[in-house]
Amino acid sequence: MAADAPDALPTGPHRAGRDPLRLGLLTGSLLCLLLVGLAHPSVAAPPLGPAGWVPHLPDLPLGGWVVVALQVAGYALGAAALLRGLRVPSRLDIPWAAWALVGGLVLLTVPYGTADHTNYAAYGHILVEGGDPWVTTPQDFGPDRITSAVQPPWEDTPSVYGPVATGLMGLSALVGGELPRQVVWVWQVLVVAAWLIARALLLRLTGDRESVDTWWTGNVLVLGAGVLGAHVDLLATTALVGALLVTRVRGVPGALLAGALAGVAASTKITAGVVVLVLAWLYLRRDMEISSSEGLQRADPHTSAKGVRAVARGVGGSAKGAAARVVAVVLAGLAVAVPLHLWAGPNVFGQLLTASDGVSYASPWRAVYTVLDLGVAEPSARAWVARASAVLCVVLAVVLWRRLPGTDNGPQRLLVVLVTAYALGAAYVLPWYALPMWAALAWWVADGGRAPRLLTALVVQGAVVAIGYVPGRVRIPEDMATVTLAWRMVVVPLVTAIVWLLVLRPGWRPGRGRRGSARG
C-alpha cells in the first residue's frame, strides 16, 4: 500500500536532519528484542515444538538472565530513542522497505513476553474442530499438540476474545495444521501485516511520516509489546484506525463504512469500541462547522436578519446531516457486531464480564484490592475496585480534556483523552493494552498536538510497565521471579501512581517543555 504523497518528508519541525544517537538507540533496541525472539524456548518464549514448514533461523541457546537483560535493554534503548526525539529536533526518515524488512525479521522469531499466543492457537484449534472456545478450555478439550502447548495459568480458561479475533485464530489453526509453531506463525503473519497496514492507514490519515513512525511504527512499546508479542490488541487497533480513515468518504456511505469497521474493532476487542464515540464527535463537529461556514458566506452582510436566517438554515441542515451520519455509524456497527456475537453465542458475554473485574499486580489498584479483601468477600472487593477504576478513568479523561494545550476539540484530542485515561487508570494493566493510545498519539501529534510533559510521562510509564512484564512467563527460576515480581508489584504501581498525581495536580500543564522532532 505504497503512498508517495503521505510518505514524503514533512516540513516544519521535521526539517532538522537525522540524529545519529536517536537512530542508534532505536537500532540497538530492535537488535536486542529480535535476539530475544530467536531464543526458543526460553524464560520469555514458551516451547512450541518442531518448526515444520515455518521459515526460521537457528534457535539461540541464551541463558535466562541474558534473555532478561536483552529484553530490558531493548525497552530501555527504545524508550530513550523516543525521549531523545522529544528533546532534540531530528527525523527518522525510514522508508517502507526498511519497515517491511523489520516485519520479515520478526517472522523469523517466535513471540515472547507472554504465552498468550499459545492460547490463541488453542482457541482457534478448538473452533476449527467444532468446539466452543468461549466454554471449552484447552484442558477440557483433550490433550493434543496444540492444546498441550498452552501455559499456566490459562489451561483451564476459555476464550475472552471477541468473535473476529477468535475467527482469525481459527483461520490460523486451519492454515497452520497440527503443529503449534505453524499455527502461531500464521498468527504472526496476521499481526505483522496489521502493524504495517496500520502504518499505511495512519499515513493516509495524517500525511506525516515522522509522527507515524515515531509514535507507531518505530515505537518500541508497539514493536516489543504488540508485534514481537503477537497480541490481538494490534489487530483491534488497526481496525480502529481504519474506521477513522474512511470518514473521509463523504456522506452516509462513508459513515456506514466507518461504523462497520468500528463493529469489527469492537468485535476483535471490546475496548476498541470507543472509536464509536470519536466517530460521532467527528461527524457532529465537522458537519456543523461546514454548514455554519457556508451559511455565513451566503448571508447578506448588509441585512442582519437575512444573515441570521441563512446561518440558522445552514446549522439546521447540518444537524440533520450529522444526525444521519451518527445513526449510520451506530446501525452499521450493530449490523456487523450483532451477527458476529450471535454466531459466537451468549457465552462470549459471560467471559467479557468475568474478565472485567481483573486486577493486575502492576496496577496501583492491586494495593486497594488487597486492603478491601481483608474486610469483604473477594468478589465484592473486585467489584469495588472495578467501579473505582472506572471513576478514575473518567476523572483522568476530564482533566486531560481540559488541560491539553490548544483550543481544538477535534476527534484527535478526544481519542487521545479516552484511550490515555483507560491505559493509565484501568485496574488491569498490560503493556499491549496501550496500543490504541500510541496510534491515537500519532494522529494527534501529526495534527499539531503539543504536550511534551505528558508524552514524556507516558513514555517513561510505558517503558516501566513493559519491563515489569519481563520475561513474561509464569514458570521461571525462583531468583528471577523474585526480582521481576518485585519490579512489577512495587516499581510499576509506584510510577503509575506518580503519573496519576502528576496529571491530577492542580496547575499542571502538559504542554510546557521543549518541542522536538516528535512534535511534542
C-alpha positions as CSV (number, residue, x, y, z in Angstrom):
1,M,0.0,0.0,0.0
2,A,2.6,2.5,-1.1
3,A,1.7,6.1,-0.8
4,D,4.2,8.6,-2.2
5,A,2.4,11.8,-1.1
6,P,1.8,10.9,2.6
7,D,5.2,9.2,2.8
8,A,7.0,12.3,1.7
9,L,9.2,14.1,4.1
10,P,7.2,16.7,6.1
11,T,8.2,20.3,6.7
12,G,8.1,22.4,9.7
13,P,9.6,21.0,12.9
14,H,10.8,17.9,11.0
15,R,13.2,19.8,8.8
16,A,16.1,19.0,11.1
17,G,18.4,16.3,9.9
18,R,18.8,12.8,11.2
19,D,20.1,12.3,14.7
20,P,22.7,9.5,14.8
21,L,22.2,9.0,18.5
22,R,18.4,8.6,18.2
23,L,18.8,6.2,15.2
24,G,21.5,4.2,17.1
25,L,19.3,3.9,20.1
26,L,16.4,2.6,18.0
27,T,18.6,0.2,16.1
28,G,20.1,-1.2,19.3
29,S,16.6,-1.6,20.7
30,L,15.4,-3.6,17.7
31,L,18.5,-5.8,17.7
32,C,18.1,-6.7,21.4
33,L,14.4,-7.5,21.0
34,L,15.0,-9.6,17.8
35,L,17.7,-11.6,19.6
36,V,15.2,-12.5,22.4
37,G,12.8,-13.8,19.7
38,L,15.5,-16.1,18.4
39,A,16.0,-17.7,21.9
40,H,13.5,-20.6,21.8
41,P,12.5,-21.9,24.2
42,S,13.5,-19.5,26.9
43,V,12.2,-17.8,30.1
44,A,10.5,-15.4,27.7
45,A,9.3,-17.7,25.0
46,P,7.4,-21.0,25.8
47,P,8.2,-24.1,23.8
48,L,6.3,-24.5,20.6
49,G,7.8,-27.8,19.4
50,P,9.0,-28.6,15.8
51,A,9.1,-25.7,13.3
52,G,7.6,-27.7,10.5
53,W,7.4,-25.6,7.3
54,V,7.8,-22.3,9.2
55,P,10.8,-20.3,8.0
56,H,13.2,-19.7,10.9
57,L,16.7,-19.0,11.9
58,P,18.5,-21.4,14.3
59,D,17.3,-21.1,17.9
60,L,19.8,-19.3,20.1
61,P,20.6,-21.1,23.4
62,L,20.6,-18.0,25.6
63,G,20.5,-18.2,29.4
64,G,17.7,-16.9,31.4
65,W,19.3,-13.8,32.7
66,V,20.8,-13.0,29.3
67,V,17.3,-13.0,27.9
68,V,16.1,-10.8,30.7
69,A,19.0,-8.4,30.2
70,L,18.3,-8.2,26.4
71,Q,14.6,-7.5,26.9
72,V,15.3,-4.8,29.5
73,A,17.9,-3.2,27.3
74,G,15.6,-3.3,24.3
75,Y,12.8,-1.5,26.1
76,A,15.2,1.0,27.8
77,L,17.0,1.9,24.5
78,G,13.7,2.2,22.6
79,A,12.3,4.5,25.3
80,A,15.5,6.5,25.2
81,A,15.1,6.9,21.5
82,L,11.6,8.3,22.0
83,L,12.7,10.7,24.7
84,R,15.6,11.8,22.5
85,G,13.2,12.5,19.7
86,L,11.1,14.6,22.0
87,R,14.1,16.7,23.2
88,V,16.2,17.1,20.1
89,P,14.7,18.1,16.7
90,S,15.5,15.4,14.2
91,R,13.9,13.0,11.8
92,L,13.9,9.2,11.3
93,D,13.4,9.3,7.5
94,I,12.9,5.5,7.4
95,P,11.3,4.2,4.1
96,W,8.7,1.5,3.6
97,A,11.3,-1.1,2.6
98,A,13.1,-0.9,6.0
99,W,9.9,-1.4,8.0
100,A,9.0,-4.3,5.7
101,L,12.4,-5.8,6.5
102,V,11.8,-5.4,10.2
103,G,8.5,-7.2,9.7
104,G,10.2,-10.0,7.8
105,L,12.8,-10.4,10.6
106,V,10.0,-10.6,13.2
107,L,8.6,-13.6,11.2
108,L,11.9,-15.4,11.7
109,T,11.4,-15.3,15.5
110,V,8.9,-16.7,18.0
111,P,6.6,-14.5,20.0
112,Y,7.6,-13.8,23.6
113,G,6.8,-11.7,26.6
114,T,3.7,-13.8,27.4
115,A,2.3,-17.2,26.4
116,D,-0.9,-15.6,25.0
117,H,-0.1,-16.8,21.5
118,T,-0.4,-20.4,22.7
119,N,-3.9,-19.6,24.0
120,Y,-4.7,-18.0,20.6
121,A,-3.6,-21.2,18.8
122,A,-5.6,-23.4,21.2
123,Y,-8.8,-21.3,20.9
124,G,-8.5,-21.4,17.1
125,H,-7.9,-25.1,17.1
126,I,-11.0,-25.7,19.3
127,L,-13.1,-23.6,17.0
128,V,-11.9,-25.4,13.9
129,E,-12.5,-28.8,15.5
130,G,-16.1,-27.8,16.2
131,G,-15.8,-26.8,19.9
132,D,-17.0,-23.6,21.6
133,P,-13.8,-21.8,22.7
134,W,-15.9,-19.5,25.0
135,V,-16.9,-22.5,27.0
136,T,-14.4,-25.2,26.4
137,T,-11.0,-24.7,28.0
138,P,-7.8,-26.1,26.4
139,Q,-7.6,-28.6,29.2
140,D,-11.2,-29.7,28.8
141,F,-10.8,-30.2,25.0
142,G,-8.4,-33.0,25.4
143,P,-4.6,-33.4,25.0
144,D,-3.1,-32.8,21.6
145,R,-0.1,-30.9,20.4
146,I,-1.8,-27.5,20.3
147,T,-3.8,-27.5,23.5
148,S,-1.0,-29.1,25.4
149,A,1.3,-26.1,24.5
150,V,-0.9,-23.7,26.5
151,Q,1.0,-22.4,29.5
152,P,-0.2,-21.9,33.1
153,P,-2.4,-20.4,34.3
154,W,-4.5,-20.4,31.1
155,E,-5.0,-24.2,30.6
156,D,-8.4,-24.0,32.3
157,T,-9.5,-20.7,31.0
158,P,-11.9,-20.3,28.0
159,S,-11.5,-17.5,25.4
160,V,-12.2,-13.9,26.5
161,Y,-11.7,-12.6,23.0
162,G,-14.3,-11.3,20.5
163,P,-15.7,-13.2,17.6
164,V,-13.5,-11.5,15.0
165,A,-10.3,-12.2,16.9
166,T,-11.4,-15.8,17.6
167,G,-12.3,-16.3,14.0
168,L,-8.8,-15.2,12.9
169,M,-7.4,-17.6,15.5
170,G,-9.5,-20.3,13.8
171,L,-8.1,-19.2,10.4
172,S,-4.5,-19.5,11.8
173,A,-5.3,-23.0,13.1
174,L,-6.9,-24.1,9.8
175,V,-3.8,-22.9,7.8
176,G,-1.2,-23.9,10.4
177,G,-2.4,-27.5,10.9
178,E,-1.4,-29.7,13.8
179,L,1.9,-28.1,14.8
180,P,1.7,-25.3,17.4
181,R,4.6,-23.4,15.8
182,Q,2.9,-23.4,12.4
183,V,-0.3,-22.1,13.9
184,V,1.5,-19.4,15.8
185,W,3.5,-18.4,12.8
186,V,0.3,-17.8,10.7
187,W,-1.0,-15.7,13.5
188,Q,2.3,-13.7,13.5
189,V,1.8,-13.0,9.8
190,L,-1.6,-11.5,10.6
191,V,-0.1,-9.4,13.3
192,V,2.8,-8.1,11.3
193,A,0.5,-7.4,8.4
194,A,-1.8,-5.4,10.7
195,W,1.1,-3.4,12.0
196,L,2.2,-2.4,8.5
197,I,-1.4,-1.8,7.4
198,A,-1.9,0.5,10.4
199,R,1.1,2.4,9.3
200,A,-0.3,2.9,5.8
201,L,-3.7,3.9,7.3
202,L,-2.1,6.4,9.7
203,L,0.0,7.9,6.8
204,R,-3.2,8.4,4.8
205,L,-4.9,9.8,7.9
206,T,-2.2,12.2,8.9
207,G,0.1,12.8,5.9
208,D,3.0,12.9,8.4
209,R,5.5,10.1,8.2
210,E,7.7,11.3,11.1
211,S,4.9,11.4,13.6
212,V,3.6,8.0,12.5
213,D,7.0,6.3,12.6
214,T,7.9,7.9,15.9
215,W,4.7,7.0,17.8
216,W,3.6,3.9,16.0
217,T,6.0,2.1,13.5
218,G,9.2,2.7,15.4
219,N,7.8,2.9,18.9
220,V,9.4,0.1,20.9
221,L,6.3,0.0,23.1
222,V,4.4,-1.0,20.0
223,L,7.0,-3.2,18.4
224,G,8.1,-5.1,21.6
225,A,4.8,-5.5,23.3
226,G,2.5,-5.7,20.3
227,V,4.3,-7.0,17.2
228,L,7.0,-9.2,18.8
229,G,4.5,-10.3,21.4
230,A,1.9,-11.1,18.6
231,H,-1.0,-9.7,20.6
232,V,-4.6,-9.4,19.4
233,D,-4.8,-5.8,20.5
234,L,-2.8,-4.8,17.5
235,L,-5.5,-6.2,15.1
236,A,-8.2,-4.2,17.0
237,T,-6.1,-1.0,16.8
238,T,-5.7,-1.4,13.1
239,A,-9.5,-1.7,12.6
240,L,-10.0,1.3,14.8
241,V,-7.6,3.4,12.7
242,G,-9.3,2.2,9.5
243,A,-12.7,3.4,10.9
244,L,-11.2,6.8,11.4
245,L,-9.7,7.0,7.9
246,V,-12.9,6.0,6.0
247,T,-14.7,9.0,7.4
248,R,-13.1,10.9,4.5
249,V,-15.6,9.2,2.3
250,R,-18.3,11.8,2.1
251,G,-21.9,11.3,3.1
252,V,-23.8,8.4,4.6
253,P,-21.8,5.8,2.7
254,G,-18.6,6.9,4.5
255,A,-20.4,6.8,7.8
256,L,-21.7,3.2,7.1
257,L,-18.2,2.0,6.3
258,A,-16.8,3.7,9.4
259,G,-19.5,2.1,11.5
260,A,-18.8,-1.3,10.0
261,L,-15.1,-1.1,10.8
262,A,-15.9,0.1,14.3
263,G,-18.0,-3.0,14.7
264,V,-15.0,-5.1,13.5
265,A,-12.8,-3.3,16.0
266,A,-15.2,-3.9,18.9
267,S,-15.7,-7.5,17.9
268,T,-12.0,-8.0,18.0
269,K,-11.6,-6.4,21.4
270,I,-14.4,-4.7,23.1
271,T,-12.4,-1.7,24.4
272,A,-11.7,-0.7,20.8
273,G,-15.4,0.1,20.5
274,V,-14.5,3.5,22.0
275,V,-14.0,4.6,18.4
276,V,-17.8,4.9,18.0
277,L,-17.8,7.9,20.4
278,V,-15.0,9.5,18.4
279,L,-16.8,9.0,15.1
280,A,-19.9,10.5,16.5
281,W,-18.0,13.5,17.7
282,L,-16.2,13.9,14.4
283,Y,-19.4,13.9,12.3
284,L,-21.2,16.3,14.7
285,R,-18.4,18.8,14.8
286,R,-17.4,18.6,11.1
287,D,-20.9,18.9,9.7
288,M,-21.8,21.7,12.0
289,E,-18.7,23.7,11.2
290,I,-19.0,23.2,7.4
291,S,-22.6,24.3,7.2
292,S,-22.2,27.2,9.6
293,S,-19.4,28.5,7.4
294,E,-21.4,28.1,4.2
295,G,-24.4,29.9,5.8
296,L,-22.2,32.8,6.8
297,Q,-20.8,33.0,3.2
298,R,-24.3,33.1,1.8
299,A,-25.6,35.7,4.2
300,D,-26.0,39.3,3.1
301,P,-23.6,41.4,5.2
302,H,-25.9,44.4,4.9
303,T,-29.0,42.6,6.1
304,S,-28.5,41.1,9.5
305,A,-31.9,39.4,9.6
306,K,-31.1,37.5,6.3
307,G,-27.7,36.6,7.6
308,V,-29.2,35.1,10.8
309,R,-31.8,33.2,8.8
310,A,-29.1,31.8,6.4
311,V,-26.9,30.7,9.3
312,A,-29.9,29.1,11.0
313,R,-30.8,27.2,7.9
314,G,-27.3,26.0,7.5
315,V,-27.0,24.9,11.1
316,G,-30.4,23.1,10.9
317,G,-29.5,21.3,7.8
318,S,-26.1,20.4,9.2
319,A,-27.7,19.0,12.4
320,K,-29.9,16.7,10.3
321,G,-26.9,15.6,8.2
322,A,-24.8,15.0,11.3
323,A,-27.5,13.0,13.0
324,A,-28.0,10.9,9.9
325,R,-24.3,10.0,9.8
326,V,-24.2,9.2,13.5
327,V,-27.2,6.9,13.1
328,A,-25.5,5.3,10.1
329,V,-22.4,4.7,12.2
330,V,-24.4,3.0,15.0
331,L,-26.5,0.9,12.7
332,A,-23.6,-0.3,10.6
333,G,-21.6,-1.1,13.8
334,L,-24.6,-3.1,15.1
335,A,-25.1,-4.8,11.7
336,V,-21.6,-6.2,12.0
337,A,-21.3,-6.8,15.7
338,V,-24.7,-8.4,16.4
339,P,-24.5,-11.2,13.8
340,L,-20.9,-12.0,14.8
341,H,-21.9,-12.2,18.5
342,L,-24.9,-14.3,17.7
343,W,-22.6,-16.7,15.8
344,A,-20.3,-16.8,18.8
345,G,-23.1,-17.4,21.2
346,P,-24.1,-16.0,24.6
347,N,-21.0,-17.3,26.4
348,V,-18.8,-14.6,24.8
349,F,-20.6,-12.0,27.0
350,G,-20.1,-14.1,30.1
351,Q,-16.4,-14.2,29.5
352,L,-16.2,-10.5,29.0
353,L,-17.9,-9.9,32.3
354,T,-15.6,-12.3,34.0
355,A,-12.5,-10.5,32.6
356,S,-13.8,-7.1,33.5
357,D,-13.1,-7.4,37.3
358,G,-9.4,-8.4,36.9
359,V,-6.8,-6.5,39.0
360,S,-3.2,-6.9,37.8
361,Y,-0.1,-6.9,40.0
362,A,1.3,-4.0,38.0
363,S,-1.6,-1.6,38.9
364,P,-1.8,0.6,42.0
365,W,-5.3,-0.7,42.3
366,R,-3.8,-4.0,43.5
367,A,-3.0,-2.4,46.8
368,V,-6.6,-1.1,47.1
369,Y,-7.9,-4.6,46.3
370,T,-5.6,-6.2,48.8
371,V,-6.9,-3.9,51.6
372,L,-10.5,-4.4,50.7
373,D,-10.1,-8.1,50.5
374,L,-9.3,-8.1,54.2
375,G,-12.7,-6.9,55.1
376,V,-15.1,-8.0,52.3
377,A,-15.5,-11.1,50.1
378,E,-13.2,-11.3,47.1
379,P,-16.0,-10.7,44.5
380,S,-17.1,-7.6,46.3
381,A,-13.5,-6.3,46.6
382,R,-13.0,-6.8,42.8
383,A,-16.4,-5.1,42.1
384,W,-15.5,-2.1,44.2
385,V,-12.1,-1.8,42.5
386,A,-13.7,-2.1,39.1
387,R,-16.1,0.8,39.9
388,A,-13.4,2.9,41.4
389,S,-11.1,2.5,38.5
390,A,-13.9,3.4,36.1
391,V,-14.4,6.6,38.1
392,L,-10.7,7.4,37.9
393,C,-10.7,6.8,34.2
394,V,-13.5,9.3,33.8
395,V,-11.7,11.9,36.0
396,L,-8.4,11.5,34.1
397,A,-10.3,11.9,30.8
398,V,-12.0,15.1,32.0
399,V,-8.7,16.6,33.4
400,L,-6.8,15.7,30.2
401,W,-9.5,17.2,28.0
402,R,-9.4,20.5,30.0
403,R,-5.6,20.7,30.2
404,L,-4.3,19.5,26.9
405,P,-2.8,22.6,25.1
406,G,-4.6,24.4,22.3
407,T,-8.3,25.1,21.7
408,D,-9.0,22.4,19.1
409,N,-11.6,20.0,20.4
410,G,-11.4,17.7,17.4
411,P,-11.6,13.9,17.2
412,Q,-7.8,13.5,17.6
413,R,-7.9,15.1,21.0
414,L,-11.0,13.2,22.1
415,L,-9.4,9.8,21.1
416,V,-6.2,10.6,22.9
417,V,-8.0,11.6,26.0
418,L,-10.2,8.5,26.1
419,V,-7.6,5.9,25.4
420,T,-4.9,7.5,27.6
421,A,-7.3,7.7,30.5
422,Y,-8.0,4.0,30.1
423,A,-4.4,3.0,29.7
424,L,-3.4,4.8,32.9
425,G,-6.4,4.3,35.1
426,A,-7.7,0.8,34.4
427,A,-7.3,-1.8,37.1
428,Y,-6.0,-4.5,34.8
429,V,-2.7,-3.2,33.2
430,L,-0.8,-4.9,30.5
431,P,1.8,-3.3,28.1
432,W,-0.1,-4.1,24.9
433,Y,-3.4,-2.6,26.2
434,A,-1.8,0.8,25.4
435,L,-1.5,0.1,21.7
436,P,-4.6,2.2,20.8
437,M,-3.1,5.1,22.8
438,W,0.1,5.1,20.7
439,A,-1.9,5.1,17.4
440,A,-4.0,8.0,18.8
441,L,-0.9,10.0,19.8
442,A,0.5,9.6,16.3
443,W,-2.7,11.1,14.9
444,W,-2.9,13.9,17.5
445,V,0.8,14.9,17.3
446,A,0.6,14.9,13.5
447,D,-2.4,17.3,13.8
448,G,-0.3,19.7,15.8
449,G,-0.7,18.3,19.4
450,R,1.9,19.7,21.7
451,A,2.3,18.1,25.2
452,P,6.0,17.3,25.9
453,R,5.4,16.7,29.6
454,L,2.6,14.3,29.0
455,L,4.4,12.5,26.3
456,T,7.5,12.1,28.4
457,A,5.4,10.8,31.3
458,L,3.6,8.3,29.0
459,V,6.9,7.0,27.5
460,V,8.5,6.6,30.9
461,Q,5.4,4.9,32.4
462,G,5.0,2.7,29.3
463,A,8.6,1.5,29.5
464,V,8.4,0.8,33.2
465,V,5.2,-1.3,32.6
466,A,6.8,-3.2,29.7
467,I,9.9,-4.0,31.8
468,G,7.5,-5.1,34.6
469,Y,6.4,-8.0,32.3
470,V,9.9,-9.2,31.5
471,P,10.5,-12.1,30.9
472,G,6.7,-12.7,30.8
473,R,6.2,-16.4,31.6
474,V,4.8,-17.7,34.8
475,R,7.2,-20.6,35.3
476,I,10.6,-19.1,35.7
477,P,13.5,-19.7,38.2
478,E,12.8,-18.5,41.7
479,D,15.5,-15.9,41.9
480,M,14.4,-14.4,38.7
481,A,10.8,-14.4,39.8
482,T,11.8,-12.5,43.0
483,V,13.4,-9.7,41.0
484,T,10.9,-9.4,38.2
485,L,7.8,-9.6,40.5
486,A,9.3,-7.0,42.8
487,W,9.6,-4.6,39.9
488,R,6.1,-5.4,38.7
489,M,4.4,-5.2,42.1
490,V,6.4,-2.2,43.6
491,V,8.1,-0.1,40.9
492,V,5.3,-0.2,38.2
493,P,2.4,0.7,40.5
494,L,4.5,3.5,42.1
495,V,5.4,5.1,38.8
496,T,1.8,4.8,37.6
497,A,0.5,6.4,40.8
498,I,3.0,9.3,40.3
499,V,1.7,9.8,36.8
500,W,-1.9,9.9,38.2
501,L,-0.8,12.6,40.7
502,L,1.0,14.5,38.0
503,V,-2.0,14.6,35.7
504,L,-4.4,15.5,38.5
505,R,-2.2,18.0,40.3
506,P,-3.8,21.5,40.2
507,G,-2.0,23.8,37.8
508,W,-0.1,21.1,35.9
509,R,0.3,21.9,32.2
510,P,1.2,19.0,30.0
511,G,2.1,21.3,27.1
512,R,5.1,23.0,28.6
513,G,8.5,22.0,27.6
514,R,10.9,21.9,24.6
515,R,9.4,20.9,21.3
516,G,11.3,18.2,19.4
517,S,11.0,16.2,16.2
518,A,8.2,14.2,17.5
519,R,6.1,17.4,17.5
520,G,5.6,17.1,21.2
